Each structure stands twice: as structure tokens, then as C-alpha cells.
């Protein structure tokens, strides 16, 4: 009988942990979805890299600023700068999720680099 009680307690414990509600956070509808945010961050990364690689001469007015690139990226993704900032703050509050987003970003950038080498 003791064994049945022990088994019943163990089963109840297992069921309790197995039925634990999903603790994953649901992104509010006002926040840019995670995959879209990763794509935007990739575009921003590429734009910043491009700006750094531009050879500056005396007439720097010929070159676009990083803010110009940001505006193009926001327009391309059909978002505002405020929406981007809000999403960036939202995702950066969960460091594990934010790190995972940057890992996704690095994976996608590596794939893009490999595809560029092939072409």
C-alpha cells in the first residue's frame, strides 16, 4: 500500500510539472514580431558596416549618413523609428531572448556571406 501511495504522489508530481502553463511570453500586437525584428537588425548591421567601409574624403556631404540608411530600412520594413525603438526596448528586457535573436542574426548573416561567396 505504501508503494501505491508513493507511486500516486510521484505521478501527481509529474503531472503537475508536465501540465505547467507555458511560460513563454506572448509578444504584444503593437510590438514588431521577432522574425521581422531580426530581419531589421540584419539590415541595420549591414548598413552600419557599409557606412564604416565608405572611404571618407573631404566632401562628406556626398555620402549618406547612418540616419539616412535607418530611415530607408524603416520605410522598407514599413515601420516607424518609434516602433523600432519600442520593439528594441521590449526585446532587450529579456536578455536570453535578445541573445537568441542575435544568434539568429549571426546565422542568417553567415548564410548570406556563404551565398555571396558562391555567386
Phi, psi and omega per residue, in radians:
X1 nan -0.683 3.126
X2 -1.047 -0.662 -3.118
X3 -1.161 -0.636 3.118
X4 -1.155 -0.693 3.114
X5 -1.146 -0.753 3.126
X6 -1.097 -0.781 3.128
X7 -1.111 -0.725 3.140
X8 -1.105 -0.733 3.116
X9 -1.126 -0.759 3.119
X10 -1.094 -0.739 3.122
X11 -1.117 -0.737 3.116
X12 -1.097 -0.713 3.102
X13 -1.091 -0.762 3.121
X14 -1.106 -0.759 3.126
X15 -1.118 -0.674 3.125
X16 -1.040 -0.827 -3.123
X17 -1.286 -0.578 3.129
X18 -1.229 -0.560 -3.115
X19 -1.633 0.185 3.128
X20 -1.000 2.321 -3.101
X21 -1.087 2.648 3.136
X22 -1.135 2.135 -3.101
X23 -1.617 0.005 3.113
X24 -1.139 2.369 -3.108
X25 -1.375 2.499 3.073
X26 -1.638 2.203 -3.110
X27 -1.276 2.236 3.107
X28 -1.017 2.617 -3.083
X29 -1.136 -0.332 3.136
X30 -1.421 -0.177 -3.105
X31 -1.670 2.462 3.088
X32 -1.026 2.292 3.123
X33 -1.023 2.641 -3.042
X34 -0.941 -0.875 -3.110
X35 -1.098 -0.671 3.093
X36 -1.150 -0.683 3.137
X37 -1.118 -0.702 3.107
X38 -1.081 -0.758 3.127
X39 -1.092 -0.700 3.116
X40 -1.144 -0.772 3.124
X41 -1.077 -0.629 3.085
X42 -1.113 -0.821 3.125
X43 -1.057 -0.701 3.116
X44 -1.140 -0.755 3.113
X45 -1.036 -0.798 3.139
X46 -1.122 -0.720 3.120
X47 -1.105 -0.756 3.133
X48 -1.141 -0.657 3.088
X49 -1.137 -0.717 -3.140
X50 -1.115 -0.757 3.127
X51 -1.060 -0.741 -3.134
X52 -1.134 -0.534 -3.098
X53 -1.517 -0.187 3.127
X54 -1.223 2.266 3.122
X55 -1.383 2.054 -3.110
X56 -1.442 2.263 2.996
X57 -1.978 -2.947 -3.051
X58 -1.148 -0.534 -3.118
X59 -1.693 1.372 -3.091
X60 -1.294 -0.153 3.139
X61 -1.202 -0.304 3.130
X62 -1.287 -0.298 -3.063
X63 -1.772 2.529 3.069
X64 -1.269 2.626 3.072
X65 -1.572 2.919 3.122
X66 -1.092 -0.582 3.100
X67 -1.099 -0.635 3.068
X68 -1.069 -0.775 3.121
X69 -1.118 -0.735 3.111
X70 -1.012 -0.773 -3.124
X71 -1.106 -0.678 3.086
X72 -1.110 -0.766 3.141
X73 -1.101 -0.804 3.139
X74 -1.073 -0.729 3.129
X75 -1.136 -0.751 3.132
X76 -1.040 -0.680 -3.124
X77 -1.593 0.060 3.099
X78 0.991 0.837 3.084
X79 -2.315 2.905 3.052
X80 -1.748 2.881 3.077
X81 -1.080 -0.641 3.136
X82 -1.137 -0.699 3.101
X83 -1.104 -0.720 3.120
X84 -1.097 -0.829 -3.129
X85 -1.059 -0.754 3.128
X86 -1.070 -0.774 3.137
X87 -1.167 -0.718 3.138
X88 -1.056 -0.786 3.110
X89 -1.114 -0.763 -3.136
X90 -1.026 -0.903 -3.085
X91 -1.221 -0.552 -3.110
X92 -1.280 -0.214 3.094
X93 -1.258 -0.423 3.110
X94 -1.906 1.638 -2.995
X95 -1.055 -0.614 3.121
X96 -1.143 -0.776 3.117
X97 -1.155 -0.697 -3.136
X98 -1.119 -0.750 3.076
X99 -1.078 -0.721 3.127
X100 -1.111 -0.650 3.094
X101 -1.111 -0.740 3.127
X102 -1.205 -0.553 3.045
X103 -1.141 -0.761 3.073
X104 -1.035 -0.737 3.137
X105 -1.062 -0.797 3.138
X106 -1.112 -0.686 3.115
X107 -1.106 -0.820 -3.141
X108 -1.117 -0.703 3.114
X109 -1.129 -0.683 3.100
X110 -1.100 -0.733 3.103
X111 -1.105 -0.728 3.121
X112 -1.093 -0.700 3.130
X113 -1.132 -0.758 3.123
X114 -1.108 -0.736 3.129
X115 -1.128 -0.626 3.117
X116 -1.180 -0.597 3.122
X117 -1.188 -0.616 -3.101
X118 -1.223 -0.680 -3.078
X119 -1.335 nan nan
